[in-house]
Amino acid sequence: MLKIFRIIAFLEGISYLLLMLAALYKRMPSGDDAFVKLLGMPHGLLFVAYIALAVFLRATYQWNAKTFVIILLGSLIPFGTFYVDHNYLKPLAEKKGL
């Protein structure tokens, strides 16, 4: 499940950045929100999957409250999921041999 969570975290981070770029460069100047609508649903699904997997994996890997909050906040901050993967998930995966 950790491997799946790392993939979801990566995809969620990419979709968040694409959504932000679409909102800034396409919607703001011209008012065209087609890209925002196109990217919004996949990002929303990936966000929900990220949160659900984080909640599920908290018990499995016995994350303390601070670690868990940082992992959850990673989904709200641009580039946050990449930080979480590099500092929390990758070392855990290397320890487990994944």
C-alpha positions, 0 to 999 in steps of 0.5 A: 500500500505504501507504493500505491500511496507514493504514486497517488501522492506524486499524481496528486502533486502534479494535478495540483500544480497543473490546476494552479497553472490552469487557474492562473494562466488560462482562467484569470486573464481570459475568464476561460475556465475549461482547463480548470473544469477539465483538471478539477475532477481528477485532482479532486479524486486524487486528493480524496484518495491521498487523504484516505490512504494517509488515514489508512496507513497511519495505523499501519506505520504508527505515525505520530500526530505530528507526522500525520498532520505534516503528511495531511498538510502536504496535500494542501500546499503546492509541492507539499506531496513531493516534500512528504514523499522525499522526507517521510515516504521514501525513507520508509519505503527504503526501510521496508525494501520497497 
